[in-house]
Amino acid sequence: MSGIEIASLNKSWATFNAVQDVSFTVEAGTLTVLLGPSGCGKSTTLRLIAGLEGATSGAIRIGGRDVTNEPPARRDLAMVFQSYALFPHLSVAENIVFGLKVRKVPAAERARRLQRAVDILGLSHLLDRKPSQLSGGQQQRVALGRAIVAEAPVCLMDEPLSNLDAQLRHEMRKEIRSIQKSLGMTMVYVTHDQIEAMSLADQVILMRNGRIEQKATPSELYLRPATSFAARFIGTPPMNLVELADGADGAVVKGTNGPALVEGRGAGLLLGVRPEEIRIASTGIVPAIVQSIDYHGADSILECLVGDQLLQVRVEGVRRHAVGDPVGLEWKPEAMHVFDRETTRRVERKVLVTADGAGEVPALRAVK
């Protein structure tokens, strides 16, 4: 198996820096997701790994071999594109083995690899059909088939599920993860969809403006976001970020007189709490007023005004609250995250009084 090492990778066009000082390692046999909003540099990074773009500076190593200046054909990898890129005049079988025919792989070997791929993907009954006769999910399976028959140790995927509906995306996510594990592929997967990233990845590389915002496992990214951007990008609804202000005994939610939630000054800081971590209780020590209710079926999202800051609260099903109701909010100490508003970085501050009535707890340590 082949791992991937990216070292100080940069890509620029004229004055535009698409990828800036990106470094990370993909361990052999694991799945890494490049995640971020449109224009963050994730697809450009993938194209640099594939050799479809030339790096301005930096190094790319696959299986310990420097391939920075090698053409795509010499990088020993397969790629699945967003558009599927199927030949409309060829059958499913011909599409899957097309690359093998170009590389003059013997017919017997092509047949063996084809049979293996269609058995894995459940395409045996579709081999004679043309792409126009297939559903979106079936076309995606054909594209995956081409990657499987290549038998390359590394597979790159560029938003392969974005053209599918929600149900098909869910099914294909499970299928891709199963294939990756069973074949032991080293996979790099690009998406802007946090659900895909969290459900698929061994490692998530969250990118913003061409740079890496945070490298972490899905659980680390959710539980310990390194920046306010990471905190808001992961989670649905996103994490609440409210401004803090200076209070008599510590930092308070802006627009309130307390209680003090964080030690020291609050000016310039943001307090983060996820909607699912907040509970509504008559004894909650943070008073709020319900501003709106968004019913989702299994749960509802309440938007509550605390001082002059809005917090979203996720509650189960339909609760007996109406717009304008006064409520109390509480949460556990470990649910609190503190960020510097200017740098966006996580900072170290001690929780003084939490909304569930606990006393002091260990400091929230900065993530380097």
N, C-alpha and C positions, 0 to 999 in steps of 0.2 A: 504494500500500500504506500501511497505517496501523500505526504503532508505538503502544505503550502506556507511559505514564509514571505511576507511583504515587509520591506524595510525602507522607511523614509521615502515613500512613493509620492511623486509629484507629477501633475499633468496641467499644462498651461496652454492657452491659445491667446496669442497677443498679450493683452493685459488681464485676461480672465483666468483665474486659477481655479480649475474645476476640482482638482484633488490636491490637498496640501498636507505634506508630511504625514502620510498615512502609514502606520506600521501595525501589523498583527500577524498571528500565527494560527493556522488551521491544522489541528492535529490529524494525522492519518486516520481515516475511517470515521470521521465526525462530520456533523453538518453545522456550518456557520451561516447565519443570516446577516446580510447587509441591509439594514433597516433605516428608513428616514423619509422625509417629505420629498416631493418632486424637486429636482434641481440640487439635491444635497451632495451628489457625486457618487452615489452607490453604483449606478449602472456603468459610469465611466470607469470606476475601480474594477468592476467585473470585466469590462472590455480590455482593460490593461492586462489583467491576469490571462485573458484568452489570447492576447496578442493582436486583437483587432484595432487597438490604438497603441501608439508608441509612447513610452514614458518620457517625460521631460528630464526626470532624474529619479534616483532610487533603484531598488533591486527587487526582482521577483524570482523566487526559487521554488521549484516543484520537485519533490522527491530529493531535495538536497542539491539539485542541479540549477545553476543560474540560467534562466530562460528569458531574461529581460530583453534581449535583442534577437531572440529566436522567433521565426514565423509561427503562426498558429499550428501548422501541420507538424511541427517538431516539439510541441509542448505536451503531447500524450494526454489529451483531455477531450471530453465531449461537451457539447453545449445544447441547451434547450432554450429556444427563443420565445418571446411573448406571442409572436404571430404564428407559431407552429412551423411556418416555412415549409409546407408540404407541396410537392409537385402535383398540380391538379390532374395531369394526364396519366399519372402513374397509379397503380393499385396500392393498397395498404402494404402488401408484401414488398413490392418494388420500392416504395418509399423507405421502408425500414432498412433494406439492404443496399440502398443506392450508394452510400459512402463506401461500403465494403467492395462493391463492384468497381468503383473508381480506383480504389487501392489495389485492385486485382487480387482480392482474396479468393482462393479456390472455391468452386461451386459447392463442394461438399461441406466446407467450413462455413460458408454463408448459410447453407440450409440448417446446419446445427445451431448456429447463433440465432437465426430467425425463429426456429422452433422454441428455443429457450425463452426468447423475449416474449413471444405471443402466449406461451404458457403462463408466464409471470403476469402479463397484462390482460389476459382473457380476450385476446383478439383473434383466436383461431377461426371463428366463424365469419370474420370480416376481411379476410386476406385478399379477396378478389374485388372488393369495393373500391371506388374512387373517393377522394376526400370529400367531394360535394355530397356524397351519400351518407356521410357520417355526422353524428352530433358533435357539439363542441368538446364534450368529455372524451369521445372516441378519438377525435383528432389529436387531443392532448396526449392520449395514450400512444398513438402512433409516433408522435414526436419523442416521447419517452423511450419507445422501442428503438429508435435510431441511436439514442444514447446508450442503451443497454447492449446492443449488438456490437458497438464499438469496443466494448470491454476495456475502456480506458479507466485508469484508477481514480481520475478526477472528473467530476461533472459540475458544470456551471449552469445555473438556471436564472434567467432574467425575467422576473415577474410572469411565470408561465401560467398562472391561474387567473390573471386579471380579466380575461375575456369570458369567464364562466360565471354562472349564477351562483348564489350563496350556497345552495345545497350541493352543487357539483364541486365547488371549491372545498367544502368540508370533506367530501368523499375523496377527492384527489390529494388533499393534504395527508390523509391517512395512508393513501397508496404510495405517495412519494417517500414518506418516512419509512414505510415498510420495505420498499425496494432498496433504499439507501442502506438500511440496516442489514438486510439479507445479503446484499452484494458486497458490503463492506466498502462502499464508495466514499471518497472524500468529496464533500459537496459544499459549494458556495451558492447561496440562494439569495436573490435580490427581491425585495418587496417593500411596499410602503404600508402594508397591512400589518398592524401590530399583532392581530390574532394569529396570522400565519407565522409570524416570527416567534411568538410565545409558545405555540403548539409544536413547531417543527424543530427549533434550534437546540443544539448543545451549547452554542455560544452566539450571542447577538452583538453585532458591531453597529451601534447607533451613530449615524452620521448627520452632520449639519454644516452647511456652507463649505463643503469640501473637506471637512475635518472630522475626526472621530470625537464624538461627544462622550461616549462611554463604551467600554468593552466589558461584558459580563454575561453570566448565565441568565436565562429568563427570570428565575426567581430573584437573583440579586438585583436585576434591573428594576423589578417591581418593588422590592422591599427596601432597597438602598439606592435610590437614584442619585447620581453624582451631581446633577445640575437641575435647575428648575425646568429647563427644556425637557430633559429626560423624564422628570416627574410628570409633566403634562402630556408628553407624547404616549406614555404607556398607561393604559387603564381607560375603561369606558364606563361611566363618564370619566374625564381626566381628573387628576388630583386637584383639589381646591388649593389655590395659592392666594393667601390674603396678606395684606400689608400689616405690619406691626408698627406700633408707635411707642414712645417713651411713657411709662406709667410711674406712679409713685414708688412701687415696689418691684418693678421690672417691666418687661415688654408686654404690652397689651394689644389686642386687636384694635386697629385704627378706628377711631370713632366711638370707642367705649372707654369707660373708666376702670375697667378690670373685668375679671381678675387678671393678675399678672401670670402669664403662662411660661415665659422664658426669662432666664436671668439676664440682668444688665439692660443696656439700651435696646430699643426696638426699632428706632429709625433706621431705614435702609435695609431692613430684613423682611423676608417673606416667610410665613408659616404655611407649611403644606400638610394637609390631611385628606386622605382619600374618602370619597363619598360613602363607600361601603364600610368604613371604619367608624363612622359617626352614628351615635344612637340618640334617639329622642327620648327624654325622660323628664318627668315633672321636677325631679331634683337636679337636673343638669345645671351646672353652674355658669354656663355660657348662655345668656338669654338671647332669643332670636324671634323673628316674626316671619311666618310663612308668606312668601311672595308669589309663588306659582307651584303648580303640581303637574307633573308630566307622567301620565299613567302608561306603563309598558306591559301590563298583563301580570307577569310573575312578580314584578316589582314596580315601584313608583319612584320618581326623582322629585324631591322637594327642594325648591330654591328658597333659602332662608337668609334674611338680612340680619347680620350681626354688626352693630355699629353702622358704619357706612360700607361694609364689605359683604359680598354675597357668597354663601356656601351652598353647594349642592349636597343633599343627603339622600342616600339610597335606602329605601325601606321596602319590606316585603309586601307584595300584593297591594290591596287598597287599605289605606289607613284612614281613621276618622279625623282628618285634619282638613281645614278649609283655608283658603287664602285669607290672610289677616290674623290667623290664630297665633297667639304667643306660645312658644315652645322652649324647652331647655335642651341644650345639646351637650353631649359628653363623648369622650373617646379615651382609649387606653394610652399610656405614656409612650409606648413604642410606635404608636401611629403618627407621632409628630415628627415633622421634618423641617429643618430650618435652612434657608438659603440666603445668600447675599444678593440683594436685588440688582446691584450693578454688575458684579462678575458672574452671577447666576450659579456660582459654586455652592455646594453644601458646606455649612460652617459648623463649628463646634460650639454648642451652647447647652447649658444645663436647664432642664425643665424644672420650674419652680412649683407650679400648681397645675395639675392636669385636670381635665374636665370630668374625670371620674372620681375626683376627690383624693387621689393619691398624693403623697408628698414628693420630696425630691427623688429624682432617678438619675442614673449615670448619664454623663454628658453625651450628646449626639456628636459623634466624632466625624471630622471632615474626611471625605473620600479623596484621596490623592489622585 
